[in-house]
Amino acid sequence: MFRTLFILLTLTLILTTVPQISVAAEKAQVNREQAVALAQQYFPGKVVKVRAEQKSYRIRVLQADGRVVTVLVDGQSGRVKKDGN
């Protein structure tokens, strides 16, 4: 009896923590401020617009020479790339 109760309790605990783990894994690892800082490291200038998308951030940076560069920052890995490349 005790053994069966123990097994049921253990299974209940395991099954209730699985959804919490998957939700935590889906959350972005990079927040808005971190994404802006990463974008400015690679493309220095004044940030004029930040838009959060499903799994990334789209950041517009006004550079010293007057060009506006659109930078994509991956919300999971923090990978930075210039839009269009």
N, C-alpha and C positions, 0 to 999 in steps of 0.2 A: 504494500500500500504506500509506504513512505517513498519507495523507489519510483513508483508511477507518478506520484505527486511531484517529486523532484524533477523528473523528466518533463512533465507538462509545464511546470514553472520555468524551467530552463528554455524550452521551446518558445514559450510566450515572450520571455525577455528578448530572445534572439529575433523573433519575428517583429517585435514592436520597434526595435532599433534600426532595422534595415531601411525603412523609409526616411528616417532622419539622416542616415549616412548618404543616401542618394540625393536628398535635397541639398545637403551641404556641398556635395560634389558639383552640383549644377550652378551654385552661386559663383559670381565673378570673383576671381582672385585679385584682380586689379580694380581699384575704385577710381572714381572720376579724377580726383586730385593726383593720384599716381599716374594715370594715363596722360594727364597734361604734362607732368614733370618728365615722363619718358619721351613724349613728343618733342618737348623743348630741348632735351639733351641732343637729339639727332637733328632737329630743325629749329635753331634758335630764332626767337622773335616773339612778337606779341600775339597771344592767343585771342582770336576774335570770336570763335564759336566752338562749342563742344556739344556733340550730339551722341547720346548713348543709343546704340543699336542692339540687336538681339544678343550678340556675343562679342561686340567690339565697341570701340569709341571712334567717332569720326571728328577730327579736330582740325580746325582751320587756323593757320599760323601766318601772320603778316611779318614777312622778313624785312631786314634793314634796307634792302634794295627795292622795296615796294611790291614784290611778288607775294601772292597769297598761295600757300602750299596746303593741300589737304593731306592729312596724315591719318593712317588707320592704326589703332592700337588694339591688339587682341586682348579681350577681357580675361582670358584664362592664362595665357602664357606671358603677356606683356610684350609680345613681338611688335616691333614698330616697322611700318613700311609707308612709303609715299603712295598716295592713291594713284592708280593708273600704271603702277610698276609691279 
